[in-house]
Amino acid sequence: MIKKNMIVAGVMSGTSADGINVALLRMAQGRGYSGSNAAFELIGHAEHSYPKQVRAAVLAAMNASSANVADLARLNFLLGELYADAVLATERKSRTKAELVGCHGQTLYHQGEPQSFLGRKITATWQTGEAAIVAARVGVPVVSDFRPADMAAGGQGAPLVPFLDYMLFRDAHVGRIAQNIGGIANLTAIPAGADVTDVIAFDTGPGNMVIDAVTEKLFGLPFDRGGKIAASGKVLETVLETILRHDFFRRTPPKTAGREEFGREFVREFLQRCGRCKKQDAVATATALTVKSIADAVRRHPAQKAVSARKQLFQEMILSGGGAKNATLVAMLSKELAPLGLRLRSSDELGVPSPAKEAIAFAVLAHETWHRRPSNVPSATGAKRAAVLGKISFP
């Protein structure tokens, strides 16, 4: 049944595996894929941390070379319960009842490029967190498993947030780059007056993932709050230059990244290259890696397009995600972007709370799916066609 207005909850748990973000939106019936500016009202949002043991289990399961099948099955159902609890708690806090839930799930493995497996070349992705449990506990339909439909259409299954970025940030006169810094960092470049087919979007590399892992390993803290540790350290330029030669940074879009590229093995190599440096210097260098990889990605792709067009296509970068809370990272990024003529702004300035943006995105994507409308952006994912994303579980 199609309704003029609908309350939709978006649920996101990212590659940092620090917890669950929930956003509640009042969605208006829009024009869909090519359509108008985002027609929604943010009713409320909340962050719910994973229990320590759950986070440890999730991190252990990500990109694991071997795993216990029974534990993976149990984790799938446990996360379903936690997602449901998070939605119900956010509903109580906002005094609003959702009519639909869009749940991204927790990515355990993502392989956007075809690889040989048992005689066939395949792509593969896995977002765990049982949607049937969420539907049963919350009492409304749940859209989940968004990535496979894009991959079946020849895409990499990511990034998917560009659909929201295009709706929110396109402007007739200002070219914008929406830069999200979660566990992984990704950008969406939207030229002034752009059609959706003009959008460039891809993962730029590590966001908070390497910073968090280095901070936890060296200081026993889950993350560098406000970038205070990095601010007291010195960037190891030689290490940074070497790490930036990593194959991922040289690849052209479309491209996606995850713990497969920047997880345990990468962090081990990073710390080995840092050698006997001060612990603060290692965190500062990890922070600079995120910043430099973002700036280099802009130079290589959106900015290069501007050079070939002989004009300044982009004037603003709109920052969101947990990295927007890291003052040291933000200051470094602002300095790197200045020569490119990019003004750094927060998505909060445009009415989108930084930590809630990806949860908002999956509420919007769920709404599109419920109305049988495609919501991938083929120019971002590499898909051959537009696709209706996700699967629906009913209570």
Secondary structure, DSSP 8 states (H G I E B T S, - for coil): ---SEEEEEEEEE-TT-SEEEEEEEEEE----TT--S--EEEEEEEEEE--HHHHHHHHHHTT-SS--HHHHHHHHHHHHHHHHHHHHHHHHHHT---SEEEEEEEEEEEEEEEEEETTEEEEEEEEES-HHHHHHHH-S-EEE--HHHHHHTTS-S---THHHHHHHH--SS--EEEEEESSEEEEEEE-TT--GGG-EEEEEEESSHHHHHHHHHHHS-SS-GGGHHHHTS---HHHHHHHTTSHHHHS-SS----HHHHSHHHHHHHHHHHTT--HHHHHHHHHHHHHHHHHHHHHHTHHHHHHHHTS----EEEEESGGGG-HHHHHHHHHHHGGGT-EEEEGGGGT--GGGHHHHHHHHHHHHHHTT-----HHHH--SS-----EEE--
